[in-house]
Amino acid sequence: MAPAGAPLEYAGWEAYLKGRVIRLFSGLKKSFYTLRREPVGSAPEVADLSKPLTLRVVQLQENWALVVNDLTVSGWLRWRDDDGRFLIVIDESFDPQKR
């Protein structure tokens, strides 16, 4: 938290989410629980995320996040829908900005 009177700094989603641990909301469309090889909905599937997993964000590209799970599986998933609604929950137990 910035001291009183200190100027605020804007951080875009890329800077805020990079390195954070996330998981997907429950109850989403099945297509949102799929890791893909590229950041497009028609890309080949890499893995199914039907179980509640924690994932680490590596990179963002528009509405897609490149994520890794246990350093064994990586792929792209939607982190927000076309209307800008979040599809992910951020795990606040790990904050990469406070390392």
C-alpha positions as CSV (number, residue, x, y, z in Angstrom):
1,M,0.0,0.0,0.0
2,A,1.4,3.4,-1.0
3,P,2.0,6.0,1.8
4,A,-0.6,8.7,2.1
5,G,-0.1,11.4,-0.5
6,A,2.2,9.2,-2.6
7,P,1.4,9.1,-6.3
8,L,-0.3,5.9,-7.5
9,E,1.3,3.7,-10.1
10,Y,-0.8,1.9,-12.7
11,A,0.1,-1.7,-13.3
12,G,-1.6,-3.5,-16.2
13,W,-3.0,-7.0,-16.0
14,E,0.3,-8.5,-17.4
15,A,2.4,-7.0,-14.6
16,Y,-0.2,-7.8,-12.0
17,L,-0.9,-11.5,-12.9
18,K,2.6,-12.6,-14.0
19,G,4.0,-15.1,-11.5
20,R,0.7,-15.3,-9.5
21,V,-1.0,-18.6,-8.6
22,I,-4.5,-18.9,-9.9
23,R,-7.3,-21.4,-10.3
24,L,-10.5,-21.4,-12.4
25,F,-13.9,-20.6,-11.0
26,S,-16.2,-23.7,-10.7
27,G,-19.3,-23.9,-12.8
28,L,-17.8,-22.5,-16.1
29,K,-18.4,-23.8,-19.6
30,K,-16.5,-27.0,-20.3
31,S,-14.4,-25.2,-22.9
32,F,-12.9,-22.9,-20.3
33,Y,-11.4,-25.9,-18.4
34,T,-9.0,-26.8,-21.3
35,L,-5.4,-25.9,-21.8
36,R,-4.6,-25.2,-25.4
37,R,-1.3,-25.2,-27.4
38,E,-1.9,-21.6,-28.6
39,P,-4.0,-18.7,-27.3
40,V,-7.0,-19.4,-29.6
41,G,-10.1,-21.5,-28.9
42,S,-9.6,-23.7,-31.9
43,A,-6.0,-24.7,-31.0
44,P,-5.3,-28.3,-30.1
45,E,-5.9,-29.3,-26.5
46,V,-2.9,-29.9,-24.2
47,A,-4.8,-30.9,-21.0
48,D,-8.1,-31.0,-19.3
49,L,-8.4,-29.0,-16.1
50,S,-11.6,-30.6,-14.8
51,K,-10.0,-31.1,-11.4
52,P,-9.4,-27.9,-9.3
53,L,-5.8,-27.2,-9.9
54,T,-3.6,-24.3,-9.0
55,L,-1.7,-22.8,-12.0
56,R,1.1,-20.2,-12.2
57,V,0.7,-17.4,-14.8
58,V,3.7,-17.1,-17.1
59,Q,2.5,-14.6,-19.7
60,L,-0.7,-12.9,-20.9
61,Q,-1.9,-12.4,-24.4
62,E,-5.2,-10.5,-24.5
63,N,-7.8,-12.8,-22.8
64,W,-5.5,-15.7,-22.7
65,A,-2.9,-16.7,-20.0
66,L,0.0,-19.0,-20.5
67,V,0.1,-21.1,-17.3
68,V,2.1,-24.0,-15.9
69,N,1.1,-26.7,-13.4
70,D,3.8,-28.5,-11.4
71,L,6.3,-27.6,-14.1
72,T,5.1,-30.6,-16.1
73,V,2.1,-29.2,-18.1
74,S,1.9,-25.8,-19.7
75,G,-0.7,-24.3,-22.0
76,W,-3.0,-21.4,-22.7
77,L,-6.3,-20.8,-21.0
78,R,-8.9,-18.1,-21.0
79,W,-8.5,-15.9,-17.9
80,R,-11.4,-13.6,-18.8
81,D,-14.3,-13.8,-21.2
82,D,-15.2,-11.6,-24.1
83,D,-17.1,-9.2,-21.8
84,G,-14.1,-8.8,-19.5
85,R,-15.5,-11.0,-16.7
86,F,-12.9,-13.0,-14.7
87,L,-12.7,-16.8,-15.2
88,I,-10.0,-17.1,-12.6
89,V,-9.5,-16.8,-8.9
90,I,-6.2,-15.3,-7.7
91,D,-4.5,-17.1,-4.8
92,E,-3.4,-14.3,-2.5
93,S,-1.2,-16.6,-0.4
94,F,1.6,-16.0,-2.9
95,D,2.3,-12.5,-4.1
96,P,5.3,-12.3,-6.5
97,Q,5.6,-8.5,-5.9
98,K,6.4,-9.2,-2.2
99,R,9.2,-11.8,-2.7
